[in-house]
Structures are given as C-alpha cells and as structure tokens.
Amino acid sequence: MKEFNKEYGNFITPILADQEWYNKNVIDKVRGTIQRMYDAGIDPTRSVQGRAAISQLINSIDVGSVNKLRSSRDAANEYIKNRGLLEAKGLYNADLEERYLGHDLSRWDTIGGG
C-alpha cells in the first residue's frame, strides 16, 4: 500500500480532463475498494482478504494510461512555464496559438483525444 501510494497517490495536472480521468480511475477506485472492505468488516492491510483485494486492485490500474497522463502533465507544465516567459516578454499571441494548435490547454484530453 505504501508503494502504491508513493507511485500513484499524488497526481496533479493542469489539464482538467486528465485530472478527472485520474481521480475516477485511480483515486475513486482505491477509495471505493477500501471503503467496501471496511463496510464488510475486512481490515485492508491486516487481513489476508484485504491484502489480496489491495493487490488485485493495484494490478488492475491502467498503468499505460497513467504514464501517458504523467508525460502529458510534464509537457503541460513546461508549456505553461514557457508561455509565461513569452507573456512576460510581450511575445505571446493567443490568436496564433489557437490558429496553429487548434485548441488551448483547457480543452486538452490526453486519454480521450491525446
């Protein structure tokens, strides 16, 4: 559980669709599984049943998609940093960005249209 939390517990991205996918498919899935175990009287970390359920849950996480989200997050953070530098120098033009990219970061979706 500690390894899982270290690997997947703290994901923050400036891309709304990506954050929503992560929350639904990783965070909510984990919370729901743990809550169902507690509701059934199963200790998630001390019982054999709980450890098995946690192991199964961890192995069911779509790691490929999570890695895509991480890569996209890193690119988005770099983009924001560079756009800020251009804005500070008075060189940023939102119209050009929309024309050449066809969208801005607020409409990006790595999993859905990445």
Stockholm file with secondary structure:
# STOCKHOLM 1.0

chainA/1-114         MKEFNKEYGNFITPILADQEWYNKNVIDKVRGTIQRMYDAGIDPTRSVQGRAAISQLINSIDVGSVNKLRSSRDAANEYIKNRGLLEAKGLYNADLEERYLGHDLSRWDTIGGG
#=GR chainA/1-114 SS CHHHHHHHSCCCCSCHHHHHHHIIIIIHHHHHHHHHHHHTTCCTTTSHHHHHHHHHHHHHSCHHHHHHHHHHHHHHHHHHHHHHHHHHHTCCCHHHHHHHHSSCGGGCCHHHHC
#=GC SS_cons         CHHHHHHHSCCCCSCHHHHHHHIIIIIHHHHHHHHHHHHTTCCTTTSHHHHHHHHHHHHHSCHHHHHHHHHHHHHHHHHHHHHHHHHHHTCCCHHHHHHHHSSCGGGCCHHHHC
//
